Amino acid sequence: MHTNRLYFIDAVRAFAILMMLQGHFIDTLLDPLYRNPIYTAYNVWSYFRGITAPVFFTISGLVFTYLLLRANAKGNDKKRIKKGIFRGFLLLLIGYSLRVNLVSWFTGYFSPYFLVIDVLQCIGLSLILLVCLYSIFKNHSYIFSIVLFCIGCACFLSEPLYRDLVIDDVPLFFANYMTKVNGSIFTILPWFGYSAFGAFFSTVFFRHAHRNRFKQFTIATFFVAGFLLIFYSTDFLFYLHRVTGYELLYRCADFNYLFIRMGNVLVLFGLFYTLERYLKQSIISRIGEKTLSMYVIHFIILYGSFTGYGLKHFFNQSLNPLEVILGAALFVIVVCLISFYYARTNHFVYNLARRFMSLFKR
């Protein structure tokens, strides 16, 4: 079976990481005075910033599952499964580590902020869940695809049930994966839905990418499905509510950000898949290969991991638009340079983790 690399994915990842860098910088340091819907520029920026997380979750599911399927086709998926589980737990570890404040710990103060769940923990747990699903259905390719698609839909459609969920009788470590009341930025639901959809796309790519005109058909499908989700998914959910009477569908339609953002992701996929031939071996692709190291570097600089002294400590919500735009551009450049010339690839982070773990094996 044909198993060529999906080069456009690196470009999508590059777009997502660059949007995340500037988005976090501006959101953290922009003066609240300028966070006003009357400003068109702010509205446009806010909308496109919201695409970043869905893109990351979808890509993580797509790439990881695609690699699993490719390894399985070669008859050697055990190593990939172990690697996937390792990466899943590594992302969990890094996610928690980035919120450690050693300065406060040394003074005897342990903030529950350390247990807040962010994107890395959710992606890490998503990878582990995908490994479990793959292990169950790897010998039933079409069933695997259907299950992934259904899980994605279920995660999105059930979102109102846990939108304001409060969990009191569960340890904070576990509760934070399901509720935001304690400060979690992301929760495993509904965000695992994007990873499930990404994994579903990977099964389609792996099964059909070798066919004639697959690329043209897929690009058209991405654009058509994307625009339908963006402009008509809300109306469709309202229609389903009128037909079925299910209140859950009405609540989904009334706050339909998940399907709309999925539409944004598909349009973005279609755009970069169209331009794939121009993006191979480009600086954009190189950036897309370094997303983890760039995430770690930006978090340390901006939020002050380990010390508490990041840019947020000194300039929190204090910059005007000109200052924050120039600062964001400089911030992106600095993070990219550090990633290119020090943490040269994501393997830099993985190798550090492996060396650390090897200390306990001696």
MIROMI-579942 format. One record per residue (C-alpha): residue number from 1; residue in three letters; x, y, z. Coordinates in steps of 0.5 Angstrom, whole numbers. Layout:
N
+-----+--------+-------+-------+-------+
! num ! residu !    c1 !    c2 !    c3 !
+-----+--------+-------+-------+-------+
! NUM !    Ala !     X !     Y !     Z !
...
+-----+--------+-------+-------+-------+
END
This chain:
362
+-----+--------+-------+-------+-------+
! num ! residu !    c1 !    c2 !    c3 !
+-----+--------+-------+-------+-------+
!   1 !    Met !     0 !     0 !     0 !
!   2 !    His !     2 !     7 !    -2 !
!   3 !    Thr !     5 !    11 !     4 !
!   4 !    Asn !     8 !    17 !     2 !
!   5 !    Arg !     9 !    23 !     7 !
!   6 !    Leu !     3 !    28 !     8 !
!   7 !    Tyr !     8 !    34 !     7 !
!   8 !    Phe !     2 !    39 !     7 !
!   9 !    Ile !     1 !    37 !    15 !
!  10 !    Asp !     8 !    40 !    16 !
!  11 !    Ala !     5 !    46 !    13 !
!  12 !    Val !    -1 !    46 !    17 !
!  13 !    Arg !     3 !    45 !    24 !
!  14 !    Ala !     7 !    51 !    22 !
!  15 !    Phe !     1 !    55 !    21 !
!  16 !    Ala !    -2 !    53 !    28 !
!  17 !    Ile !     5 !    54 !    32 !
!  18 !    Leu !     6 !    61 !    29 !
!  19 !    Met !    -1 !    63 !    30 !
!  20 !    Met !    -1 !    60 !    37 !
!  21 !    Leu !     6 !    64 !    39 !
!  22 !    Gln !     3 !    70 !    37 !
!  23 !    Gly !    -4 !    69 !    40 !
!  24 !    His !    -1 !    67 !    47 !
!  25 !    Phe !     3 !    73 !    47 !
!  26 !    Ile !    -2 !    78 !    45 !
!  27 !    Asp !    -7 !    75 !    49 !
!  28 !    Thr !    -3 !    75 !    55 !
!  29 !    Leu !     0 !    82 !    54 !
!  30 !    Leu !    -5 !    86 !    51 !
!  31 !    Asp !    -8 !    92 !    55 !
!  32 !    Pro !   -16 !    90 !    56 !
!  33 !    Leu !   -17 !    97 !    54 !
!  34 !    Tyr !   -16 !    94 !    47 !
!  35 !    Arg !   -20 !    88 !    48 !
!  36 !    Asn !   -26 !    91 !    45 !
!  37 !    Pro !   -31 !    88 !    40 !
!  38 !    Ile !   -32 !    95 !    37 !
!  39 !    Tyr !   -25 !    94 !    34 !
!  40 !    Thr !   -25 !    90 !    27 !
!  41 !    Ala !   -18 !    88 !    28 !
!  42 !    Tyr !   -19 !    85 !    34 !
!  43 !    Asn !   -25 !    81 !    32 !
!  44 !    Val !   -21 !    78 !    26 !
!  45 !    Trp !   -15 !    76 !    30 !
!  46 !    Ser !   -19 !    73 !    36 !
!  47 !    Tyr !   -23 !    69 !    31 !
!  48 !    Phe !   -17 !    66 !    27 !
!  49 !    Arg !   -14 !    65 !    34 !
!  50 !    Gly !   -19 !    60 !    36 !
!  51 !    Ile !   -17 !    56 !    30 !
!  52 !    Thr !   -11 !    54 !    33 !
!  53 !    Ala !   -13 !    49 !    38 !
!  54 !    Pro !   -17 !    45 !    34 !
!  55 !    Val !   -12 !    44 !    28 !
!  56 !    Phe !    -7 !    42 !    34 !
!  57 !    Phe !   -12 !    36 !    36 !
!  58 !    Thr !   -14 !    34 !    29 !
!  59 !    Ile !    -7 !    34 !    27 !
!  60 !    Ser !    -4 !    30 !    33 !
!  61 !    Gly !   -10 !    25 !    31 !
!  62 !    Leu !    -8 !    25 !    24 !
!  63 !    Val !    -1 !    24 !    24 !
!  64 !    Phe !     0 !    19 !    30 !
!  65 !    Thr !    -6 !    14 !    27 !
!  66 !    Tyr !    -3 !    15 !    20 !
!  67 !    Leu !     4 !    13 !    23 !
!  68 !    Leu !     1 !     7 !    26 !
!  69 !    Leu !    -3 !     5 !    20 !
!  70 !    Arg !     4 !     5 !    16 !
!  71 !    Ala !     8 !     1 !    21 !
!  72 !    Asn !     2 !    -4 !    21 !
!  73 !    Ala !     2 !    -5 !    14 !
!  74 !    Lys !    10 !    -6 !    15 !
!  75 !    Gly !     8 !   -12 !    20 !
!  76 !    Asn !    12 !    -8 !    25 !
!  77 !    Asp !     7 !    -4 !    29 !
!  78 !    Lys !     9 !    -6 !    36 !
!  79 !    Lys !    15 !    -1 !    36 !
!  80 !    Arg !    10 !     5 !    34 !
!  81 !    Ile !     5 !     3 !    39 !
!  82 !    Lys !    11 !     3 !    45 !
!  83 !    Lys !    13 !    10 !    42 !
!  84 !    Gly !     6 !    13 !    42 !
!  85 !    Ile !     5 !    11 !    49 !
!  86 !    Phe !    12 !    14 !    51 !
!  87 !    Arg !    10 !    20 !    47 !
!  88 !    Gly !     3 !    20 !    50 !
!  89 !    Phe !     6 !    20 !    58 !
!  90 !    Leu !    12 !    25 !    56 !
!  91 !    Leu !     7 !    30 !    54 !
!  92 !    Leu !     3 !    29 !    60 !
!  93 !    Leu !    10 !    30 !    64 !
!  94 !    Ile !    12 !    36 !    60 !
!  95 !    Gly !     5 !    39 !    61 !
!  96 !    Tyr !     5 !    39 !    68 !
!  97 !    Ser !    13 !    41 !    69 !
!  98 !    Leu !    12 !    47 !    65 !
!  99 !    Arg !     7 !    49 !    70 !
! 100 !    Val !    12 !    48 !    76 !
! 101 !    Asn !    14 !    54 !    80 !
! 102 !    Leu !    21 !    52 !    83 !
! 103 !    Val !    22 !    58 !    87 !
! 104 !    Ser !    15 !    58 !    90 !
! 105 !    Trp !    16 !    50 !    92 !
! 106 !    Phe !    23 !    52 !    95 !
! 107 !    Thr !    19 !    56 !   100 !
! 108 !    Gly !    14 !    51 !   102 !
! 109 !    Tyr !     8 !    53 !    97 !
! 110 !    Phe !     5 !    48 !    93 !
! 111 !    Ser !     0 !    52 !    88 !
! 112 !    Pro !    -6 !    48 !    85 !
! 113 !    Tyr !    -4 !    51 !    79 !
! 114 !    Phe !     1 !    46 !    78 !
! 115 !    Leu !    -5 !    41 !    76 !
! 116 !    Val !    -9 !    45 !    71 !
! 117 !    Ile !   -10 !    41 !    65 !
! 118 !    Asp !    -7 !    45 !    58 !
! 119 !    Val !    -6 !    43 !    51 !
! 120 !    Leu !     0 !    38 !    52 !
! 121 !    Gln !    -4 !    34 !    57 !
! 122 !    Cys !   -10 !    33 !    53 !
! 123 !    Ile !    -6 !    31 !    47 !
! 124 !    Gly !    -2 !    26 !    51 !
! 125 !    Leu !    -8 !    23 !    54 !
! 126 !    Ser !   -11 !    23 !    47 !
! 127 !    Leu !    -5 !    19 !    44 !
! 128 !    Ile !    -6 !    14 !    49 !
! 129 !    Leu !   -13 !    13 !    48 !
! 130 !    Leu !   -12 !    13 !    40 !
! 131 !    Val !    -7 !     7 !    42 !
! 132 !    Cys !   -12 !     3 !    46 !
! 133 !    Leu !   -17 !     4 !    40 !
! 134 !    Tyr !   -12 !     2 !    35 !
! 135 !    Ser !   -10 !    -4 !    39 !
! 136 !    Ile !   -18 !    -6 !    39 !
! 137 !    Phe !   -19 !    -5 !    32 !
! 138 !    Lys !   -13 !    -5 !    28 !
! 139 !    Asn !   -15 !   -12 !    24 !
! 140 !    His !   -22 !    -9 !    22 !
! 141 !    Ser !   -20 !    -2 !    18 !
! 142 !    Tyr !   -27 !     0 !    16 !
! 143 !    Ile !   -30 !    -1 !    23 !
! 144 !    Phe !   -24 !     3 !    26 !
! 145 !    Ser !   -26 !     9 !    21 !
! 146 !    Ile !   -33 !     8 !    23 !
! 147 !    Val !   -32 !     8 !    31 !
! 148 !    Leu !   -27 !    14 !    30 !
! 149 !    Phe !   -32 !    18 !    26 !
! 150 !    Cys !   -38 !    16 !    31 !
! 151 !    Ile !   -33 !    18 !    37 !
! 152 !    Gly !   -32 !    25 !    34 !
! 153 !    Cys !   -39 !    26 !    33 !
! 154 !    Ala !   -41 !    24 !    40 !
! 155 !    Cys !   -36 !    28 !    43 !
! 156 !    Phe !   -38 !    34 !    40 !
! 157 !    Leu !   -46 !    33 !    41 !
! 158 !    Ser !   -45 !    31 !    48 !
! 159 !    Glu !   -41 !    38 !    50 !
! 160 !    Pro !   -47 !    41 !    53 !
! 161 !    Leu !   -48 !    35 !    58 !
! 162 !    Tyr !   -41 !    37 !    61 !
! 163 !    Arg !   -40 !    44 !    59 !
! 164 !    Asp !   -41 !    47 !    66 !
! 165 !    Leu !   -39 !    40 !    70 !
! 166 !    Val !   -37 !    41 !    77 !
! 167 !    Ile !   -34 !    35 !    80 !
! 168 !    Asp !   -33 !    35 !    88 !
! 169 !    Asp !   -32 !    28 !    90 !
! 170 !    Val !   -26 !    26 !    85 !
! 171 !    Pro !   -19 !    28 !    87 !
! 172 !    Leu !   -16 !    35 !    83 !
! 173 !    Phe !   -11 !    31 !    79 !
! 174 !    Phe !   -17 !    27 !    75 !
! 175 !    Ala !   -23 !    32 !    76 !
! 176 !    Asn !   -19 !    37 !    72 !
! 177 !    Tyr !   -19 !    33 !    66 !
! 178 !    Met !   -26 !    34 !    66 !
! 179 !    Thr !   -28 !    40 !    69 !
! 180 !    Lys !   -25 !    47 !    68 !
! 181 !    Val !   -28 !    50 !    75 !
! 182 !    Asn !   -21 !    49 !    78 !
! 183 !    Gly !   -17 !    53 !    72 !
! 184 !    Ser !   -16 !    48 !    67 !
! 185 !    Ile !   -15 !    51 !    60 !
! 186 !    Phe !   -17 !    45 !    56 !
! 187 !    Thr !   -21 !    38 !    58 !
! 188 !    Ile !   -21 !    31 !    55 !
! 189 !    Leu !   -28 !    32 !    53 !
! 190 !    Pro !   -30 !    35 !    48 !
! 191 !    Trp !   -23 !    36 !    45 !
! 192 !    Phe !   -21 !    29 !    44 !
! 193 !    Gly !   -27 !    29 !    39 !
! 194 !    Tyr !   -22 !    33 !    34 !
! 195 !    Ser !   -16 !    28 !    35 !
! 196 !    Ala !   -21 !    22 !    33 !
! 197 !    Phe !   -23 !    26 !    27 !
! 198 !    Gly !   -16 !    27 !    25 !
! 199 !    Ala !   -15 !    19 !    26 !
! 200 !    Phe !   -21 !    18 !    22 !
! 201 !    Phe !   -18 !    22 !    16 !
! 202 !    Ser !   -11 !    18 !    17 !
! 203 !    Thr !   -15 !    12 !    15 !
! 204 !    Val !   -18 !    15 !     9 !
! 205 !    Phe !   -11 !    18 !     7 !
! 206 !    Phe !    -8 !    11 !     8 !
! 207 !    Arg !   -13 !     7 !     5 !
! 208 !    His !   -14 !    11 !    -1 !
! 209 !    Ala !    -8 !    16 !    -2 !
! 210 !    His !    -5 !    12 !    -8 !
! 211 !    Arg !   -12 !    12 !   -12 !
! 212 !    Asn !   -12 !    17 !   -18 !
! 213 !    Arg !   -15 !    24 !   -17 !
! 214 !    Phe !   -15 !    22 !   -10 !
! 215 !    Lys !   -12 !    29 !    -8 !
! 216 !    Gln !   -16 !    33 !   -12 !
! 217 !    Phe !   -22 !    30 !   -10 !
! 218 !    Thr !   -20 !    30 !    -2 !
! 219 !    Ile !   -18 !    38 !    -3 !
! 220 !    Ala !   -25 !    39 !    -6 !
! 221 !    Thr !   -28 !    35 !     0 !
! 222 !    Phe !   -24 !    39 !     5 !
! 223 !    Phe !   -27 !    46 !     2 !
! 224 !    Val !   -34 !    43 !     1 !
! 225 !    Ala !   -35 !    40 !     8 !
! 226 !    Gly !   -31 !    46 !    11 !
! 227 !    Phe !   -36 !    51 !     9 !
! 228 !    Leu !   -42 !    47 !    10 !
! 229 !    Leu !   -40 !    46 !    17 !
! 230 !    Ile !   -38 !    53 !    18 !
! 231 !    Phe !   -44 !    56 !    15 !
! 232 !    Tyr !   -50 !    51 !    16 !
! 233 !    Ser !   -48 !    46 !    21 !
! 234 !    Thr !   -52 !    51 !    26 !
! 235 !    Asp !   -58 !    51 !    22 !
! 236 !    Phe !   -58 !    43 !    21 !
! 237 !    Leu !   -57 !    42 !    28 !
! 238 !    Phe !   -63 !    47 !    30 !
! 239 !    Tyr !   -67 !    43 !    24 !
! 240 !    Leu !   -65 !    36 !    27 !
! 241 !    His !   -68 !    39 !    34 !
! 242 !    Arg !   -74 !    41 !    31 !
! 243 !    Val !   -75 !    34 !    28 !
! 244 !    Thr !   -73 !    30 !    34 !
! 245 !    Gly !   -75 !    34 !    39 !
! 246 !    Tyr !   -68 !    32 !    43 !
! 247 !    Glu !   -66 !    38 !    47 !
! 248 !    Leu !   -59 !    37 !    47 !
! 249 !    Leu !   -59 !    38 !    40 !
! 250 !    Tyr !   -62 !    45 !    41 !
! 251 !    Arg !   -56 !    46 !    46 !
! 252 !    Cys !   -51 !    44 !    41 !
! 253 !    Ala !   -54 !    49 !    36 !
! 254 !    Asp !   -54 !    55 !    41 !
! 255 !    Phe !   -47 !    54 !    42 !
! 256 !    Asn !   -44 !    51 !    36 !
! 257 !    Tyr !   -37 !    52 !    36 !
! 258 !    Leu !   -34 !    45 !    35 !
! 259 !    Phe !   -37 !    44 !    29 !
! 260 !    Ile !   -36 !    51 !    26 !
! 261 !    Arg !   -28 !    50 !    28 !
! 262 !    Met !   -28 !    43 !    25 !
! 263 !    Gly !   -30 !    47 !    19 !
! 264 !    Asn !   -24 !    52 !    20 !
! 265 !    Val !   -20 !    46 !    20 !
! 266 !    Leu !   -22 !    43 !    14 !
! 267 !    Val !   -22 !    49 !    10 !
! 268 !    Leu !   -14 !    50 !    12 !
! 269 !    Phe !   -13 !    43 !    10 !
! 270 !    Gly !   -16 !    44 !     4 !
! 271 !    Leu !   -12 !    50 !     3 !
! 272 !    Phe !    -5 !    47 !     5 !
! 273 !    Tyr !    -6 !    41 !     1 !
! 274 !    Thr !    -7 !    45 !    -5 !
! 275 !    Leu !    -1 !    49 !    -4 !
! 276 !    Glu !     3 !    42 !    -2 !
! 277 !    Arg !     8 !    42 !    -8 !
! 278 !    Tyr !    10 !    49 !    -6 !
! 279 !    Leu !    11 !    48 !     1 !
! 280 !    Lys !    16 !    41 !     1 !
! 281 !    Gln !    23 !    43 !     4 !
! 282 !    Ser !    21 !    50 !     5 !
! 283 !    Ile !    22 !    54 !    12 !
! 284 !    Ile !    15 !    53 !    13 !
! 285 !    Ser !    16 !    45 !    13 !
! 286 !    Arg !    22 !    46 !    18 !
! 287 !    Ile !    18 !    50 !    23 !
! 288 !    Gly !    12 !    45 !    23 !
! 289 !    Glu !    17 !    39 !    25 !
! 290 !    Lys !    19 !    43 !    31 !
! 291 !    Thr !    12 !    44 !    34 !
! 292 !    Leu !    14 !    41 !    41 !
! 293 !    Ser !    20 !    44 !    42 !
! 294 !    Met !    17 !    51 !    40 !
! 295 !    Tyr !    12 !    50 !    45 !
! 296 !    Val !    16 !    49 !    51 !
! 297 !    Ile !    21 !    55 !    49 !
! 298 !    His !    15 !    59 !    48 !
! 299 !    Phe !    12 !    57 !    55 !
! 300 !    Ile !    18 !    58 !    59 !
! 301 !    Ile !    20 !    65 !    56 !
! 302 !    Leu !    12 !    68 !    56 !
! 303 !    Tyr !    10 !    65 !    63 !
! 304 !    Gly !    16 !    64 !    67 !
! 305 !    Ser !    16 !    56 !    68 !
! 306 !    Phe !    20 !    54 !    74 !
! 307 !    Thr !    22 !    61 !    76 !
! 308 !    Gly !    15 !    65 !    75 !
! 309 !    Tyr !    19 !    70 !    72 !
! 310 !    Gly !    17 !    70 !    65 !
! 311 !    Leu !    14 !    76 !    60 !
! 312 !    Lys !     8 !    76 !    63 !
! 313 !    His !    11 !    77 !    70 !
! 314 !    Phe !    13 !    84 !    68 !
! 315 !    Phe !     8 !    86 !    62 !
! 316 !    Asn !     2 !    83 !    64 !
! 317 !    Gln !    -4 !    86 !    60 !
! 318 !    Ser !     0 !    93 !    59 !
! 319 !    Leu !     2 !    93 !    52 !
! 320 !    Asn !    -2 !    98 !    47 !
! 321 !    Pro !    -3 !    95 !    40 !
! 322 !    Leu !     3 !    97 !    37 !
! 323 !    Glu !     7 !    95 !    42 !
! 324 !    Val !     4 !    88 !    42 !
! 325 !    Ile !     4 !    87 !    35 !
! 326 !    Leu !    12 !    89 !    34 !
! 327 !    Gly !    13 !    85 !    41 !
! 328 !    Ala !     9 !    79 !    38 !
! 329 !    Ala !    13 !    79 !    31 !
! 330 !    Leu !    20 !    79 !    35 !
! 331 !    Phe !    17 !    74 !    40 !
! 332 !    Val !    16 !    69 !    34 !
! 333 !    Ile !    23 !    70 !    31 !
! 334 !    Val !    26 !    69 !    38 !
! 335 !    Val !    23 !    62 !    39 !
! 336 !    Cys !    24 !    60 !    32 !
! 337 !    Leu !    31 !    62 !    32 !
! 338 !    Ile !    32 !    58 !    39 !
! 339 !    Ser !    29 !    52 !    36 !
! 340 !    Phe !    33 !    52 !    30 !
! 341 !    Tyr !    39 !    53 !    33 !
! 342 !    Tyr !    39 !    50 !    40 !
! 343 !    Ala !    33 !    45 !    40 !
! 344 !    Arg !    34 !    43 !    33 !
! 345 !    Thr !    28 !    38 !    32 !
! 346 !    Asn !    23 !    35 !    37 !
! 347 !    His !    27 !    30 !    38 !
! 348 !    Phe !    31 !    34 !    42 !
! 349 !    Val !    26 !    34 !    47 !
! 350 !    Tyr !    25 !    27 !    47 !
! 351 !    Asn !    32 !    25 !    47 !
! 352 !    Leu !    32 !    29 !    54 !
! 353 !    Ala !    27 !    25 !    57 !
! 354 !    Arg !    30 !    18 !    55 !
! 355 !    Arg !    36 !    20 !    58 !
! 356 !    Phe !    33 !    22 !    64 !
! 357 !    Met !    29 !    16 !    64 !
! 358 !    Ser !    35 !    12 !    63 !
! 359 !    Leu !    38 !    14 !    70 !
! 360 !    Phe !    33 !    10 !    73 !
! 361 !    Lys !    34 !     4 !    69 !
! 362 !    Arg !    42 !     4 !    72 !
+-----+--------+-------+-------+-------+
END
